[in-house]
Amino acid sequence: MNRKPQQTWRSWAAAGLLAVGMGGGPASADDQVSETPALVVAGFLKEGRFEKDGTGHYVDLVRALLAETQVSTQLVTMPVKRMLKQYEDGEVHCMVPVSFAAVKMNFPSTERAAIVESVPVDYITAHIVTKPGTPPVTDVAALKGKRLAAWVGVPLELFLPNLDAKVLRVESEESGIRLLMSGRVDAIWSWVPDAFILFDRMGYGTPSLAIDKPLFSSTAHVLCHRSAQSEALIKDIDAGILAMRADGRLKEIFGPYVRIVGVDVPVDIGQ
């Protein structure tokens, strides 16, 4: 992938700090601005895309977008399950990369009116992946009696409720790929572009998957609990995404394996 040089990404605490004015008189305009808690924007750790060391194309994008807004924000990273829990509890105000469909899957009572979501960034699909050079798995029934590795953060029971295979949970997607390449599992659950990014990075070539027959598909967004503050943030983020889509910066940041909405796939894909 083509990446710009990265800077070390600093993580802030997940709670916004409320500035308390001193004295008994009315607060000044500056004090009123400072008393608005920052929106906590959480990105979940994703190998090849949102790394622990603060690198990855989603990091580049989010930092660029937040730098262009006047809305106060705090950017944090955490595992996906913790992010979802803190979003549910209100400690996290915004998440990336997610979609309303994914949030609805985890929190069925969520209504669209309760969230505000950016325009889509990229298109993501889920697949059963096997070794390079092997026939792609096009039917989940073919996994009967097989061994399937899946990252612990994937709610596999929601995607494949009737799966008849031995599932091995792994702490990282790269661990699953190593199990696959060593023959300890027959297949892995993975995503596009993630599978292509990680197989390339690990020197394993091109993974085998049925790219035209995804098991799940979604577009990636910045998504927030709805409030006046988050609506203002998403308005700025939308403007940034559309500008970067139009002038080619999104494609430059994300590299060859990522399908940019409005560039590589239609704007209305998944709708």
N, C-alpha and C positions, 0 to 999 in steps of 0.2 A: 504494500500500500504506500501511496505517497502521503507523507505527513509533514507538517511544518514542525520546526523545533518546538519542543514543549518546555514550559516552565513548571517548576514544582508547584503543585496545587495545594493550597492551604485549606484545611477543613475547620469550620467553625462549629461551636456547640449548637445543638439542634434547637435551643430555645432562643427567641428574640429577646434582646435586652431592652427594657423599658427605662428611658431616661426620666428621672424625677426632678422637676423644677424646684429651685430653692426660693424661699421668700413667700410672702402672703399675697403679693399682687397678681394681676392677671398674667397669664403666660404670654410671652412674645410669640411672633410668627415662627421664629426659629425653634423655640421650645415646643410649639405644637407639632412641627414637623418631626422633631426628635422623639416625641412621645408616641409616634406611630410605630408599633413593633415591626421588625423586618419579617417579610415572608420567607419562611424556610423552604428552600427548593432542594429536594433530595434526588440524587441520581443513584441508582442501584448498581453495585459492582457487577461488571460484565466483561469477561475476558475478551481482549481484542477490541473492545469498544468503550468501556468505562473502567479503567484499571485502578487498582489500589494505590498506585504511585501517582495518580492524578494525570495520567496520560490517556490518550484515546480520542477518537474523533468526536464522540458525544461531549466529552469534556471541552474540547476546542469550541464546539458550537455553542454550548450553554454559556461558557464564559464570555464569548463574543456577544451573545444576545443580551445577557444581563448587564454587560458594560454599556449598552445603548439605552437602558431604561432609567428613568428617574425614580422608579419605585424601589424602595429599600428591600434588599434581599440578602439572605445568607445561604450559601451553597454548601451542602454536606453530601457525603457519600456513606452508604451503608448497605448491608445485604438486603436482598429484595423482601424477605419476610419481615425484617425489622422495619423497613420502609413502609410496607403496607399496614403494619400494626400502628406505627406512629402517625400515619395518615388517617387511619380510622379514629385514633385518639385525639386528633387535631394538633399534635405536636409538629407534624409535617404539613405544610400548606399546599405544596406543589410537588409533583413527581415527574421524572423523565428518565428513560423513554417509556411511555405507557400510552394507553388509549382508553376511551370510555368502555369499549367492549371488554378489555382486560380487567378494568376496575369492577364492572358489572359482574363478571365471572367470579371475582373474589368476594364482592359485597352485593348480593342480588337485590337488596333493597335500595341501592343507589339509583336515583333518578337523574336524568340528564340535566334537568333544571338546577340541580344542586352543584353542578360542576361547570367549569369553563375550560375549554380545550383549545390549544393552538391549532393552526393549520398543520397538515401532516408534513413530516420531514422525509421519512423513508418508509419503504415497504418491507415487511418482515414476514417470512413464512416458516412453518415448522415441518420437519421431515424425519423419516427414519433413514439413518445414514449407515452405509456399509463401507467396507474397504475400497480404495481406488481400484478400478478394473473389474469389480464384481457387479452383477446385475442389480439395478436399483429395486428397492422394495416398494411396490405400488399398492399392496394390500396388507393391512395390519394382520389379517388372518395368517399370513406367511410367517409371523413371529411365534406361532404356537409351538411351545416347547423350547424356544430359543432363549438366549440370554441377552437382555437389553440393558444398557447403562444409561442412566439419566441423571442430570445435575439435580442436587437436592432442592434447588429453588424452583423446580418445575412442578406444578400441580398436575402430575401425570394422570391422576385419577379423573380429573376434569376433562382432559383432552382424549384419553383412551380408557373410558369406563369399563369396557369389556375385554381388556387386554389379557390374553392367555400366554404370558411369558414370564420368565424369572427376571425380575427387575433388580438391578444393582444400583444403589444410589451412590453418587460420587460427589466429592466436595468441590470439584472444578470440572469444567468441560474438557480441559486438556487432559485430566486424569481419565475421563471416559474415552477420549481418543487413543490414549496409550493402551488402555485395556482392549480396545478394538483392534489396534494394529498388532498387539501381541497375541491375539487369538483368544483372549480370556472371555470376551463377549462376542456375540454375533453381529450386534448392531448397536447404535446409539441414537438417542433422541437429540436432535440438534436443530439449528435454525439456519436460514440463509438471510444475511450474508455470513453469519458467525462461523459456520462450518468451513466455508472457503477461506476466511481470514485465518482461522486457527490451523487448519491443515497446511496452508501455505507457510505460516510462521514456523510450524514445527517440522517443515521439510518433508511432508508426507504426500505431496502431490494434490490431485483433485479428488475429493470424496465422491462416492457414488450415491446419488439421490434422485428422486423423481421431482425435478423442480417445477414441473407443470401440474403436479398433483399434490399440493400441500395438504397437510392434516389440519392446519390452522393458519390463518393469515390475518394480518393487522397492519395498520399504519402506526407510526410512532409519533407521539406528540408530547408537548409539555401540558400537563393537566393539573388543575388546582380546584380546591374548594372554592365555590363562588363567593365573592365579596366585591365591594367596590374597588378595593386595592388589587385583588387578583385580576379583575376585569381590565384594569389599567395596565397591569403587567402583561397580560396576554395580548392586548392591543399592540403594545410595543414589540413583543416577541413575534407576532404575526408579521408586522412590517419588516422586521429583520429577516425572517425566514424567506419571505417573498422576494426581498431584494437580493439575498444571497442565492436564491434559486435562479433568479433572472440573469445575474451576472456571472454565474458559474462557480461561485465560491463554495456552494454546498458540495458540488461534485469534487472540487479540489480538496476540500477538507475530508470527505468521506472515502474517497478512493474508488477503485474499479469494481469492487465486489458489491457495493451498496447500491440499491435501486432507489434513486431519488424520485419522490413523487413530483409529477409535473415535468420531469426530465426523462427518466428511464421508464416510468410507468404512468398511466393516465392520472390526472388530478383526482378523478372520481373513483379510483380503484378502491374496492372494499365497501363502497357505499350502497 
